[in-house]
Amino acid sequence: METNKQQKKKKWFLSLVFSLLLSSVLILVSLSSSFGVLPVYRTSADNQQPVFVESKLRIPSTSTNPIPRLAYLISGSIGDGESLKRTLRALYHPLNQYVVHLDLEASAAERLDLANFVRDDPVYAKVGNVRVVVRANLVTYRGPTMVTNTLHAAAILLKEGGEWDWFINLSASDYPLVTQDDLLHTLSTIPRHLNFIEHTGDIGWKEYQRAKPVIIDPGLYSLQKSDVFWVTEKRSVPTAFRLFTGSAWMMLSRPFIEYCLWGWDNLPRTVLMYYANFLSSPEGYFHTVICNAEEFRNTTVNHDLHFISWDNPPKQHPHFLIVDDYQRMVDSNAPFARKFGRNETVLDKIDAELLGRAADGFVPGGWFDNIEGNTNATTPHYTLTNITTLRPGPGAERIKTLIVGLLSVEDFHAKQCT
């Protein structure tokens, strides 16, 4: 009997100890939660704050390199191969990145010739900063395929181009009026979040001739180039975003290009879908995205960095530039000009007087260690240690005058996305 009583006491004592331990653990958990040591789920409405993925995303920071890097798209079509090569030569600098593209209207032989030109050039091959789009796109000048081609090149440059600060889209009909040393030197003095894009929210006649008509670009689905065609139905002007228009040529910051491709709040994709049926969408897509994006609308500089000679009022295409336009080009202080005919005489004048470039040669600069001082050498000998050495000339002062003037005007902010 005595043994049974002891066993019962022992069981009772063990149960009591277990209960005390369990209670202690629960009390500790409760205290820890109250002081925020362990996570708890609160049901109070006052403590519930919705968290959206957009709120966790930030605009990528710009690079801190003393000298900026530029990423160029140079595009062309049938018969533009030689002009494209010349423009590439005139724009080349080892610090920059380049994508060149001849669209599907160009023959396979012409596109292969461009690819071989880049592959066989000893400078391009050594530095490795020129890429040829092998799977060419069919581009309709007035259709959205020009926009998709631009985004395609930008995606290639983001994926393979390393660090760069601004993206510049040009055609084989464009040509520089300054050296890359001039341009890089001047751009090293300004904030790298700025976007040089000529734009306006006053779309005027374009509301009825561009925004309301619905067009189809055969380049989206066909292998043969043809002009866009119109759908009989009209559509209303968007109310989800405001339309902007401007020049199809621009210099865009890397953060904005990343936004256009990643589109973390979906605006770039929505606007792209809209502009798929918009006549001359290259003159509206980027402008509408940047001016409807709160993060970027205050980064715009209302200029396309080009000298272009238009009719008054402007027609679909600008004038072809000739020698008679030379002084006006220089006086504009713009770093680029368009539109040039193939082998136009004024290009030789620009090479000789503004760029110091010989036929088929590179533009001399700080990176260019000439062979025995020969500035006409088409294949310069250089070392990778001096590519960050810039040798700006008179062109740098012209660009500085232009950019300082653009940034210092009293109504600078008033011209942003208005």
MOKAFEN-V649189 format. One record per helix or strand of 3 or more residues. SS is the DSSP state (2 for helix, 1 for strand). FROM is the first residue (numbers start at 1). TO is the last residue. If there is no record, write none. Layout:
ss=SS from=FROM to=TO
ss=SS from=FROM to=TO
This chain:
ss=2 from=2 to=34
ss=2 from=45 to=47
ss=2 from=53 to=56
ss=1 from=70 to=76
ss=2 from=81 to=91
ss=1 from=97 to=102
ss=2 from=108 to=120
ss=2 from=122 to=127
ss=1 from=130 to=132
ss=2 from=145 to=160
ss=1 from=166 to=171
ss=2 from=180 to=187
ss=2 from=206 to=211
ss=1 from=213 to=216
ss=2 from=218 to=220
ss=1 from=229 to=234
ss=1 from=251 to=253
ss=2 from=254 to=262
ss=2 from=267 to=275
ss=2 from=281 to=283
ss=2 from=285 to=292
ss=2 from=297 to=299
ss=2 from=323 to=331
ss=2 from=345 to=355
ss=2 from=384 to=386
ss=2 from=394 to=408
ss=2 from=413 to=415
